[in-house]
């Protein structure tokens, strides 16, 4: 009798296409992952969709799972990454608009004459044009509020790589958006717009 609660056995059996191993995976992690996904987006239905997608992708890519992989950590990272993809939707734009306006109110500043929606839409277009990994790390840092160590652990990369990717994102956004959007970059993302002086 195979003990699927042993990480190495579970991964080995998943790789071999053992459907019982997959059922064990779903039964043991579905609820926990749904709770985690819902804590990120506060939408139970979409949280369930995200978790379902993660399980499907895990099964489809089961042959590529590393034998020394922590299946729990893998699943949580997969849910997190799936959630990050949701930021590319219109909902992301609304979240950034709210953050921008809330920050203006906090510092008693007047918004730009250009419409807030138009401003944030152009900012989001610039963010969506960032290189994939650069965009992912930038959003995890500046929209979710994760620190560099947390991001490094989630993505299994070095802290230095995280820092370099955030700096790269800031540089690209500043060059692409120009001075007209300096206030937005400074208020919403904490970017010191003086060249060579980025803070995060």
C-alpha positions, 0 to 999 in steps of 0.5 A: 500500500503506497503512502501518498502522505510521503512527499517523494512517493506522492511525486513519484506516483504523480509522475507515473500518472497514478490517478489515486495519487492525484485524487489524494493531492486534490482531497488533501489540498483543495480546501487549504488552497481555496482558503489561501486563494480567497485570502488573496482575492476575496472572491470564493468562486474565482478562488475555486477557479484558480485552484482548479486550474492549478490542479489541472496544470499540475496533472498536465505537467506531472512528468516535469515535477522534480523529485526533491520538490516540496509539493505543498510549497509548489501548490501554494506558489502555483496558486500565487502565480495564477492569482498574479495573472489575474492582475492583468484584468480590468480589475487591476486597473480599478485597484490601481486607480483606487490606490492612486486616488487614496494616496492623493487624498492622504497627501492632500494633493490634486489629481492630474487634469487628465482623467484618472482612468486614462492615466492608470490605463496607460500605466497598466499598459506599460506594466503589461509590456514589461518582460514576464518575469520582471512584471511578475516580480514588480506586481508581487512587490508593489501591488501585493506588498510582499517584501523581497525575501518573500518574493525570492522564497515564492519564486525560488530565486535569489533576493538579488535577482528580485532587487535587479528585476524591480529596478529594471521594471522601474527603469523601463516604466520611467523611460516609457511613461516620461515626466508626465506620469512621475506623480503617479509612479512616485505616489502609487509605486514609491518611485523616486523619479530622479534618474539613478535614484529608485526606492523600494 
